Amino acid sequence: MSHKPRPFLLAAAASAALLAGCGGSGDGPSLTRAQLIARATPICQQTINRATEAGKTLAAATSPAAELRTLATSAPALAAVQSRAVAQLRKLNPPASLARDWRSLLAGLQQLAEGTARIGADARTEGIRAVEAVAAAGRAPRTRILAIGARDGLGICARAN
């Protein structure tokens, strides 16, 4: 029986890590849409870069057991990066026209970050079925933030999940 890598697991973990709970109104004056995008993009790009690296490591795993070991070590580190990104994004003050969507985007990113952390813990203790369940639970938030990102010009941050 040949082993087929499950790169979707780390992608789901990555998604989980960026989604954030409450918040989203930073200090200071509101940014324009262009300023918000300009300031958010490098933060989100760093997370995408880290998730890409983790995905390459996962893709190199040669067995389900190796995938679980990889997830157990890489998912918690990725979750930390995602959570830091959400904290940085929360410091940005969106224009009033985007405030509600910005909060929803951050909530989703935080939720996914928490999921990434759960994937790491479950990979260590619970096994592949638990990891797949967490990954599946991240589909709805991922879909929601992708829609927000597309509508508001924040696609890079929506894809950082």
C-alpha positions in Angstrom: 0.0 0.0 0.0 1.6 3.3 -1.1 1.6 6.3 1.1 -0.1 9.5 -0.2 0.9 12.7 1.6 -2.0 14.7 3.1 -0.8 18.3 2.5 -4.4 19.5 3.2 -3.8 18.8 6.9 -1.1 21.4 7.2 -3.1 23.8 5.0 -6.0 23.3 7.4 -3.7 23.9 10.3 -2.4 27.0 8.7 -5.9 28.3 8.2 -6.8 27.7 11.8 -3.8 29.6 13.1 -4.6 32.9 11.5 -8.2 33.3 12.5 -8.7 35.5 15.6 -11.4 36.0 18.2 -12.6 39.4 19.1 -11.1 42.8 18.4 -9.8 44.4 15.4 -10.0 48.1 16.1 -6.5 49.4 16.5 -5.3 52.5 18.3 -5.0 55.8 16.5 -6.8 57.2 13.5 -8.5 55.0 11.0 -6.5 53.9 8.0 -7.8 54.2 4.5 -8.5 51.0 2.7 -5.2 51.4 0.7 -3.3 52.0 3.9 -4.9 49.0 5.7 -4.0 46.7 2.8 -0.5 48.1 2.6 0.2 47.5 6.3 -1.6 44.2 6.5 0.0 42.6 3.4 3.5 42.1 4.8 2.2 40.7 8.0 0.0 38.2 6.2 2.7 37.4 3.7 5.1 36.3 6.5 2.5 33.9 7.7 2.0 32.5 4.2 5.7 32.0 3.8 5.9 30.1 7.1 2.9 27.9 6.2 4.5 27.2 2.8 7.7 26.0 4.5 5.7 23.8 6.9 3.8 22.4 3.9 7.0 21.4 2.1 8.2 19.7 5.3 4.9 17.8 5.6 4.9 16.9 1.9 8.3 15.2 2.4 6.8 12.9 5.1 6.9 9.3 3.8 4.3 7.6 6.0 1.2 8.5 8.1 3.4 8.2 11.2 5.9 10.6 9.7 3.1 13.0 8.9 1.9 13.0 12.5 5.4 13.6 13.8 5.8 16.5 11.4 2.5 18.0 12.4 3.2 17.5 16.0 6.4 19.7 15.7 5.5 22.1 12.9 1.8 23.0 13.7 2.5 24.5 17.2 5.3 26.7 15.7 3.0 27.7 12.8 0.1 28.5 15.3 2.4 30.8 17.2 3.3 32.7 14.0 -0.3 32.9 13.1 -1.3 34.2 16.5 1.4 36.8 16.4 0.1 37.9 13.0 -3.4 38.3 14.3 -2.1 40.3 17.2 -0.3 42.6 14.8 -3.3 42.9 12.6 -5.5 43.8 15.5 -3.3 46.9 16.0 -4.4 48.3 12.7 -7.5 50.5 12.7 -9.6 49.9 9.6 -11.8 52.5 8.0 -15.3 52.5 9.3 -16.6 51.0 6.1 -14.5 47.9 6.7 -14.6 47.6 10.5 -17.2 44.9 10.7 -15.5 42.7 8.0 -12.1 43.3 9.5 -13.3 42.0 12.9 -14.8 39.0 11.2 -11.6 38.3 9.2 -9.5 38.5 12.4 -12.0 36.3 14.3 -11.7 33.7 11.6 -8.0 33.9 11.5 -7.7 33.5 15.2 -10.1 30.5 15.1 -7.9 28.9 12.5 -4.8 29.6 14.5 -6.3 27.8 17.4 -7.2 25.0 15.2 -3.6 24.7 14.0 -2.5 24.5 17.6 -5.1 21.7 18.2 -3.8 19.9 15.1 -0.3 19.9 16.6 -1.6 18.6 20.0 -3.8 16.0 18.4 -1.0 14.8 16.1 1.0 14.1 19.2 -1.7 12.3 21.2 -4.9 11.5 19.3 -3.8 10.5 15.8 -4.9 11.1 12.3 -8.7 11.0 12.7 -8.6 13.7 15.3 -6.3 15.8 13.1 -8.6 15.3 10.1 -11.6 16.3 12.3 -10.0 19.6 13.2 -9.0 20.2 9.6 -12.6 19.6 8.5 -13.9 22.0 11.1 -11.7 24.8 9.6 -13.4 24.6 6.2 -16.4 26.9 7.1 -14.2 29.7 8.6 -11.8 29.4 5.7 -14.6 29.9 3.2 -16.0 32.8 5.2 -12.7 34.7 5.4 -11.9 34.0 1.7 -15.2 35.7 0.8 -14.5 38.7 3.0 -11.0 39.0 1.6 -12.2 38.9 -2.0 -15.0 41.4 -1.3 -12.8 43.9 0.6 -9.5 43.6 -1.3 -7.9 41.8 1.6 -7.3 38.6 -0.3 -3.7 38.2 0.8 -4.7 38.1 4.4 -7.6 35.8 3.7 -5.2 33.4 1.9 -2.9 33.5 4.9 -5.1 30.9 6.5 
